């Protein structure tokens, strides 16, 4: 029995599903049997990729590849979701709740509506759930998400001109620290190292391990060192080229290259 990675719906997490003998390719839309109903999702695994998921982590079974009728139903659900957002926003305003609806999604079988929202703190939305359940007559779920999750859901473009990493291919977020920027010699200017979400860019972590390894035996910026031409202060570093520019005073500068480790 095959196991594939599938992104549930449009905005929900990635999970493993049993595909059985059904052949699924990356990008296929499939109909899924889950714990409390029927869902749809997009296959993220390549056809030749063998997932090593534990049995207990499998979220359900793949029923079939989506048919033309299934795809029409998905589009109809998206239209209903847009209308549901307008209703929810109105109810939130009436209840004077400090929360903002980001996106809404219907389950494939239409038995559940999921609202994704942001808020500064905890929000008591129990009465709101009851009101929405009376209006839509289906199960209602409200999920509070953070600013990084909001960017992932809404999407957009980064300063590089490409689709946001979180919205295009990343399955989950990895830890980020200001130390990653320091190690790569980047200016600690929030406008330079922050993404559209206002947090440190996810790409700060991509080359962090390489920069950390290459800078291990190099001097730090501002450090005073001895050179063949005398004592000086390190004023510039090129970690990837393993070069340091040293100010010897009296307008004299030299560049020193540090041999890379085998």
ChimeraX attribute file (.defattr): number of C-alpha atoms within 10 A of each C-alpha:
attribute: neighborCount
match mode: 1-to-1
recipient: residues
	/A:1	7
	/A:2	14
	/A:3	22
	/A:4	27
	/A:5	24
	/A:6	25
	/A:7	20
	/A:8	21
	/A:9	20
	/A:10	14
	/A:11	19
	/A:12	13
	/A:13	11
	/A:14	19
	/A:15	19
	/A:16	26
	/A:17	24
	/A:18	20
	/A:19	20
	/A:20	13
	/A:21	9
	/A:22	13
	/A:23	12
	/A:24	22
	/A:25	16
	/A:26	16
	/A:27	13
	/A:28	15
	/A:29	23
	/A:30	24
	/A:31	22
	/A:32	25
	/A:33	17
	/A:34	16
	/A:35	10
	/A:36	8
	/A:37	13
	/A:38	18
	/A:39	22
	/A:40	27
	/A:41	25
	/A:42	21
	/A:43	23
	/A:44	21
	/A:45	20
	/A:46	14
	/A:47	12
	/A:48	9
	/A:49	12
	/A:50	12
	/A:51	14
	/A:52	10
	/A:53	14
	/A:54	9
	/A:55	11
	/A:56	7
	/A:57	10
	/A:58	16
	/A:59	18
	/A:60	17
	/A:61	19
	/A:62	26
	/A:63	18
	/A:64	16
	/A:65	17
	/A:66	18
	/A:67	12
	/A:68	9
	/A:69	8
	/A:70	16
	/A:71	16
	/A:72	12
	/A:73	15
	/A:74	21
	/A:75	11
	/A:76	13
	/A:77	19
	/A:78	18
	/A:79	13
	/A:80	16
	/A:81	20
	/A:82	14
	/A:83	12
	/A:84	22
	/A:85	18
	/A:86	11
	/A:87	14
	/A:88	20
	/A:89	15
	/A:90	12
	/A:91	15
	/A:92	16
	/A:93	12
	/A:94	10
	/A:95	12
	/A:96	9
	/A:97	15
	/A:98	14
	/A:99	18
	/A:100	16
	/A:101	18
	/A:102	16
	/A:103	17
	/A:104	23
	/A:105	24
	/A:106	25
	/A:107	20
	/A:108	23
	/A:109	13
	/A:110	17
	/A:111	16
	/A:112	19
	/A:113	23
	/A:114	19
	/A:115	20
	/A:116	22
	/A:117	18
	/A:118	19
	/A:119	15
	/A:120	10
	/A:121	9
	/A:122	10
	/A:123	12
	/A:124	10
	/A:125	14
	/A:126	9
	/A:127	10
	/A:128	18
	/A:129	16
	/A:130	13
	/A:131	15
	/A:132	19
	/A:133	16
	/A:134	12
	/A:135	12
	/A:136	14
	/A:137	13
	/A:138	14
	/A:139	16
	/A:140	19
	/A:141	16
	/A:142	16
	/A:143	11
	/A:144	20
	/A:145	14
	/A:146	14
	/A:147	14
	/A:148	19
	/A:149	20
	/A:150	20
	/A:151	20
	/A:152	22
	/A:153	19
	/A:154	12
	/A:155	16
	/A:156	16
	/A:157	14
	/A:158	13
	/A:159	11
	/A:160	7
	/A:161	8
	/A:162	10
	/A:163	14
	/A:164	23
	/A:165	19
	/A:166	21
	/A:167	19
	/A:168	13
	/A:169	11
	/A:170	13
	/A:171	15
	/A:172	10
	/A:173	12
	/A:174	8
	/A:175	7
	/A:176	15
	/A:177	12
	/A:178	11
	/A:179	12
	/A:180	20
	/A:181	19
	/A:182	14
	/A:183	20
	/A:184	22
	/A:185	16
	/A:186	12
	/A:187	11
	/A:188	13
	/A:189	9
	/A:190	11
	/A:191	12
	/A:192	12
	/A:193	18
	/A:194	16
	/A:195	19
	/A:196	17
	/A:197	14
	/A:198	13
	/A:199	15
	/A:200	22
	/A:201	21
	/A:202	19
	/A:203	15
	/A:204	19
	/A:205	17
	/A:206	10
	/A:207	11
	/A:208	16
	/A:209	12
	/A:210	14
	/A:211	17
	/A:212	15
	/A:213	15
	/A:214	19
	/A:215	19
	/A:216	11
	/A:217	13
	/A:218	16
	/A:219	16
	/A:220	18
	/A:221	15
	/A:222	14
	/A:223	11
	/A:224	16
	/A:225	15
	/A:226	11
	/A:227	14
	/A:228	7
	/A:229	10
	/A:230	9
	/A:231	13
	/A:232	20
	/A:233	21
	/A:234	21
	/A:235	15
	/A:236	16
	/A:237	22
	/A:238	13
	/A:239	20
	/A:240	13
	/A:241	12
	/A:242	16
	/A:243	17
	/A:244	22
	/A:245	18
	/A:246	25
	/A:247	20
	/A:248	19
	/A:249	11
	/A:250	6
	/A:251	6
	/A:252	10
	/A:253	16
	/A:254	14
	/A:255	13
	/A:256	15
	/A:257	12
	/A:258	15
	/A:259	12
	/A:260	12
	/A:261	7
	/A:262	3
